[in-house]
Amino acid sequence: MSDEARIPRSTYRLQITPEFTLTDAAELVPYLRRLGVDWVYVSPILQAEAGSQHGYDVTDHSRIDRERGGEEGFDALVAAAREDGVGLLVDIVPNHVGVATPAQNPWWWDLLTYGRESRYAEAFDVDWEAGDGRILIPVLGDSSTADLVVEGDELVYFDNRYPIAPGTGGDDAQAVHDRQHYRLVDWRLESTDLNYRRFFAVSTLAAVRVEVPWVFDESHAEIRRWFDEGLADGLRVDHPDGLADPGGYISDLAELTGGRYVLIEKILEGDEPLHPDWPSAGTTGYDALAILDRVFVDPAGEAPLTALADELRGRPQSYADLIHDTKRAVADGILQSEVRRLARDIVRAGGIDATDDEAVLHDGIAELLTCFPVYRSYLPHGTEAWTQTLEAAKQRRPDLAAVLDDLAAAFQRTGTAPSIRFQQTSGMVMAKGVEDCAFYRYTRLTSLTEVGAEPQEFSVSPARFHELQAHRASVLPDSMTTLSTHDTKRSEDTRARISALAEIPGEWADALGRLREAAPVGDGSFENLLWQAVVGAWPLSRERAHAYAEKAAREAGDSTAWLDVDEEFEARMHAAVDAAYDDPAVREIVEDVVARLREAGWSNSLGEKLVQLTAPGVPDVYQGTELWDRSLVDPDNRRPVDYRARVTTLDRLDGGWTPPVDDEGAAKLLVVSRALRLRRDRPELFTGYRPLVAEGEAADHVLAFDRGGAITVATRLPIGLAARGGWGDTEIELPGGELVELLTGRRLDGGRIRLADLLSTYPVALVTEPED
């Protein structure tokens, strides 16, 4: 990143959709500026599949999505941002393109038309040998092509249309099909036989090879224009771990943008560092989210909640064993085609004896992918992950020791096809096996099962939190921090309420037992997850609760699954959800738990939000979360936002209103606006990091730090604090002289101050020297 690159002091993420366009975003800029936002941060805006709600299925890199406002909408957003002095961060998708509707994607349509002779054959990662020279498209309801028809120069299968290569037409649809450069196959074969690389397990998202110079240039021409013409200020890069050479790609982006601000969506596992040589500002903040959550979790709840989870599952549950099993199921199941591709690559490269038993080869590759401890390596950097992988794989499968040694050696030969592809594939197995499966099975405290987090890490002490923040300030000061995103399993306020269960584990066990008795489902682990979601997001509509339950149960894959639905189980599951609305006894239990957690959830939400907004890093606010937002997993967290209500509430706050902490959520908007404005308007107050330690009987309930003039004080573990009778004699040392608490406007005398006084109105405080 160049020394001249502008660094955001904060960002605000907007989901640009056909219903909320770039034009709508432009109209929102004045409100965001008043809120205190420094940069607007938008989801992908290049042309995507018609009707796409997320934009990650780009079909044409050459233009702005027409449904999302098109060029006119983008120009309006840029103009509004420049008028109000707001920066613009844009999400881009380099790894894959949308191919669900081939005619919408010019590159894919050309590939299907001309096959290996297509100019775009080099752009896609197709193993032609595995498909007898044809691209396998998993779309048929069975293995029959009897329903194919010819319409003009297209082959049509129900709503699916495909090109007919020149000179291969005719009246017999099946005969025409057999002459094409693609072959339509049973949709079930995508797990085993697919011969093009994709995004995770989504066959309608075909991977592209941006490591090829012309592919990079043509797929980034419009993006380059944004920087050449001064329209964008930075980029968020989606899933760089899927690329052949992430570091090379980030370097290419640095050149394209002139060294502007670039963030990468990178999941860091445990103490894994971000690659030190990449010219990026940092990650999109999941690593920060995990620590922010855990410092507000009571460590005393770990043992009883673990015991409850073990009881519900019927046996102790090792997280390491769980993720091994779920990752291995993915490698053997929905990503088996990737394992088979790796086997072909390694045989072709001469990395292993081609006469070896194919099943043993597949077994060994799947085990190495399963045991890989991080998303991927970046060879030659990161060889220590391979040492750990090989040791773990041989410990679990000593019968495969010889082939594992041979495979590991071959996969570590830097720059070879097998080495590159293994690095691209390990993250796919991790994402599908852990985030999209294990996180729905490991249910002792579901606020901990979040993207980028380690669920077995239950809580973080204030002392450890301070160490980590000081490290962030030193190493990644411009990296993003976040609490909610379009990908989080639960929004920040939902997690904040669920986290409070760690303070009342016995009460939760009792309530859950009564819920299971009154509305039995038959899967204790899943019921723990379901009812935590219900009380965390309550009140939520019946429709939202049913949709979440179905997705969560199928992702878990224990009692039902996407491809093997257990109708009897799901009937019981939906009956349990209905009981929360229709059965007075069940509803009473839910509402009693919610009442017990409500104030603690508010306190945790305000505390965590203020800490995120003022701690080291660049804080992002996800759309609408300046008020309470109790969303669940996508698409629930992409619901439309009522900005009129937020504008009205901000008007009242700016008129001098000191709101109560209640269901309306105005107190959160107060915290967000005051913290964002301070961060934007007085950056000199955020140049350091010094922990502040309270003294007194309730000192463990305080999290406080001084950023160099901006002082944050937040309440931890509020149920325990109330049980001990409040703050008592607990005090904290503030700088001397006159100070102001920005949330209430109260003037303070510096020095030692009682927390009972400082936090008499809100469970948080933002203190600094007055400007006047």
MOFEN-V546196 format. One record per run of one state. SS is the DSSP state (helix for helix, strand for strand, loop for the rest). FROM is the first residue (numbers start at 1). LEN is the number of residues. If there is no record, write none. Layout:
{{SS:FROM:LEN} {SS:FROM:LEN}}
This chain:
{{loop:1:9} {strand:10:5} {loop:15:7} {helix:22:14} {loop:36:3} {strand:39:4} {loop:43:3} {strand:46:3} {loop:49:9} {strand:58:7} {loop:65:5} {helix:70:14} {loop:84:3} {strand:87:7} {loop:94:2} {strand:96:3} {loop:99:3} {helix:102:3} {loop:105:1} {helix:106:12} {loop:118:1} {helix:119:4} {loop:123:1} {strand:124:1} {loop:125:1} {strand:126:1} {loop:127:1} {helix:128:4} {loop:132:3} {strand:135:6} {loop:141:8} {strand:149:3} {loop:152:2} {strand:154:4} {loop:158:2} {strand:160:4} {loop:164:9} {helix:173:6} {loop:179:3} {strand:182:5} {helix:187:5} {loop:192:4} {strand:196:1} {loop:197:1} {strand:198:2} {loop:200:2} {strand:202:7} {loop:209:4} {helix:213:7} {loop:220:1} {helix:221:8} {loop:229:5} {strand:234:5} {loop:239:1} {helix:240:3} {loop:243:3} {helix:246:12} {loop:258:3} {strand:261:4} {loop:265:17} {strand:282:2} {loop:284:2} {helix:286:9} {loop:295:6} {helix:301:13} {loop:314:5} {helix:319:14} {loop:333:3} {helix:336:13} {loop:349:9} {helix:358:14} {loop:372:6} {strand:378:1} {loop:379:2} {strand:381:1} {loop:382:1} {helix:383:14} {loop:397:1} {helix:398:14} {loop:412:5} {helix:417:19} {loop:436:2} {helix:438:3} {loop:441:5} {helix:446:3} {loop:449:13} {helix:462:14} {loop:476:4} {strand:480:2} {loop:482:10} {helix:492:12} {loop:504:1} {helix:505:14} {loop:519:5} {helix:524:14} {loop:538:4} {helix:542:15} {loop:557:10} {helix:567:16} {loop:583:1} {helix:584:31} {loop:615:3} {strand:618:5} {loop:623:13} {helix:636:3} {loop:639:4} {helix:643:12} {loop:655:11} {helix:666:16} {loop:682:1} {helix:683:3} {loop:686:4} {strand:690:3} {loop:693:2} {strand:695:1} {loop:696:3} {helix:699:3} {strand:702:5} {loop:707:4} {strand:711:5} {loop:716:2} {helix:718:6} {loop:724:7} {strand:731:11} {loop:742:4} {strand:746:9} {helix:755:4} {loop:759:5} {strand:764:5} {loop:769:4}}
